[in-house]
């Protein structure tokens, strides 16, 4: 009897570990809870960091989905946006591209130069508007001065934020200005020599993202 119980526990252990890992992996798809609005987060690893904290803050209020990948540069977005949007109805889409676009490549050029970034953002906004969802743009978060770990350099995120802001204003899309929000505490909340965040930094960003989504959920416009 004891032996069979022990075997059962050993058999169930991997399933338990898998379930726990799935619960803390932002890329793991979630099941909708019936009757709740559906929200989609689109973004890079910064958004991956705040996905789970946002989900916890809005538990029972909204189904917080995210794309099952790092959103990367706008070129990756254009290649995958139809698949990421799927066939379901979205009530709110909170989205961002930029950090990967302004990264310097081996030839010294940015991965997506400003002119192409604007063109790509406009095309992506067109795709997102076609869903009928309420849209919300998240500004690009700060990038520290080099040296960074791993070693890499970036262009000026404020230049790309201005480009994106122009497109959003023309399309009547509200901006969740995460750049301004986190800048005063960036050096405290960032990982050392990195543009990513400590857990408390992701929690800090999640507070703002959850608040803006809540505001959009309760708005008639």
Phi, psi and omega in degrees: 000309179300320181297317181293323177295318179297317179297319179297319180295318179296322180293321182281338184303311179300323179295321179295316179296321179297316180298319180294318179296318180297323182292333183254002178263113184296341182275351179287125179299150177249159174267136179292141168266123187303139176091352180260146177297154182254125181241136178244127173262128176238128179173184183268207184293337175296315179290330175298325180293326182261001182299306183297314177299323177295317180301318180294319182293330183254016178300131182084353180248329182201152171272110183263101176266167168213161176299146186276040184194169168286124184295340175058208179281172180299333178295321176292323178300314180296325181287337188238355191300320181297318178294318182295323181287326178064201184255350184283168179271132175251135177273320179222139173236118179255117192223158179199141165219150174162311184301318179289327180297320186267008176289138177283135179264183184299332181274002179091344178279158176284153184302321172226115183288160188309316181298315179289327177300314179297316180299317181292318179299318179298317180295319180293319177299321177300318178296316183290321179297328181295343180284339183082002180284157167290132182252149178213122180268134174259124180293157181291130181283163187300151175240123183285164176291148175291164008280144179246162177240118354292167185294117177196160179230160185225160171281190185276116182292334180294328177297316181286327175296323178293320178299311181297319181299321178298315180296318181293319179296319179296332183257006178067031182259123179294153182247125170270100190279076180294331180298308179295322183298314188268343186307315182297337182244012187300312183297333179281324189263344181283156169287151185301128179052044185211152176270356178272173189243150168294164178308320180292335175289317177296323177296320180296315177296321181299324178303315181289317181297313180297321180295318181290322177294318178301317179299318180292325180294328184265359181269145178271357186249000000 
